[in-house]
Amino acid sequence: MLVAVDRAADLLCARIADGTYRPSTSTPALVHLAAQFGVTTGVMHQAVRRLKRTGIIATCRQGRAVIADAACEELERRALASRPDPQPEPEPAVNRQITQLAARIRGDIASGAWLPGQPRTRRELREGYQVPGRVVAGAVRQLRIEQVVKVRRRVGVRPLPGPPSMAGPHQAAAESDTSPAGSVEASARLPRRGTPC
């Protein structure tokens, strides 16, 4: 029975939220609402009593519910409270790792260690650069936005032809991470497709 009361209360709230029943006005007779919502009259009365306790219904007169003046604000507050928290931002250390990996990949592409059209899977990148998968995903996303690489499902990540963009906020990190020795080390660690590891 409580499930039916919850459902009737939710349906009435939805009608108030969409403007079918406006604040300071009366609903149709509770008998008719019960028939519309597919519940008994007793269940409809319980739903209205529950909404009265929460401040959405002001009162009941002559078998009709009177919508409270602040009903819309209360429903909005409820909706905000029931929303899940947004996805947390990655920690600063992860952001730094993503930026550094993107710079290393850019350097490898610029030095020719990773040739255009040569696809690599995210797993190969993760193992070759020895970083966690979410760092690889973040770096690939960043490089895709910068149009340095292209990602194709079931093929992998491949550099686009042309010089990679080294401008922007990542330039300092790129210059520090793409020394010739660093690029040679990275290309030595990164397995190439078709050759044994």
Residue pairs with C-beta under 8 A, 6 or more apart in sequence:
1 43
4 39
4 40
4 43
5 39
5 43
5 46
5 47
5 50
6 47
7 37
7 39
8 33
8 34
8 37
8 39
8 43
8 44
8 46
8 47
9 47
9 50
9 51
11 37
12 21
12 27
12 33
12 37
12 47
12 48
12 51
12 65
13 51
13 56
13 75
15 21
15 27
16 22
16 23
16 56
16 67
16 71
16 72
16 75
17 72
17 75
17 79
21 27
21 67
22 67
23 67
23 68
23 69
23 70
23 71
23 72
24 58
24 66
24 67
24 69
25 66
25 67
26 61
26 64
26 65
26 66
26 67
27 33
27 64
27 65
27 66
27 67
28 36
28 64
29 63
29 64
30 41
30 44
30 45
30 48
30 60
30 63
30 64
30 65
31 41
31 44
31 63
33 44
33 65
34 40
34 41
34 43
34 44
37 44
39 47
48 57
48 60
48 65
51 57
51 65
52 58
52 59
52 60
52 65
54 74
55 68
55 70
55 71
55 74
56 67
56 68
56 71
56 74
56 75
57 65
57 66
57 67
57 68
57 71
58 66
58 67
58 68
58 69
59 65
59 66
60 66
68 74
90 98
90 134
90 138
94 134
94 135
94 138
95 138
97 131
97 132
97 135
97 138
98 135
98 138
98 139
98 142
99 139
99 142
99 169
99 170
99 173
100 173
100 177
101 129
101 131
101 135
101 136
101 138
101 139
102 138
102 139
102 142
102 143
102 170
103 170
103 173
103 174
103 176
103 177
103 178
104 129
104 177
104 178
104 182
104 186
105 114
105 125
105 129
105 139
105 143
105 148
105 149
106 143
106 148
106 164
106 165
106 166
106 170
106 174
106 178
107 174
107 177
107 178
107 182
107 183
107 186
108 114
108 178
108 183
108 186
108 187
108 190
109 116
109 148
109 149
109 159
109 164
110 163
110 164
110 166
110 178
111 178
111 180
111 183
111 187
113 183
113 184
113 186
113 187
113 190
114 120
114 159
114 187
114 190
115 159
116 158
116 159
116 160
116 161
116 162
117 158
117 159
117 161
118 158
118 159
118 192
118 193
119 152
119 155
119 156
119 157
119 158
119 193
120 128
120 156
120 157
120 158
120 190
120 193
121 156
121 157
122 133
122 136
122 137
122 140
122 156
122 157
124 156
124 190
124 191
124 193
125 136
125 140
125 157
125 190
126 132
126 133
126 136
127 191
128 186
128 189
128 190
128 191
129 136
129 186
129 189
129 190
130 189
140 149
140 151
140 157
142 170
143 149
143 164
144 150
144 151
146 164
146 165
146 168
147 160
147 165
148 159
148 160
148 164
148 165
149 157
149 158
149 159
149 160
150 157
150 158
150 159
150 160
151 157
152 158
166 174
191 197
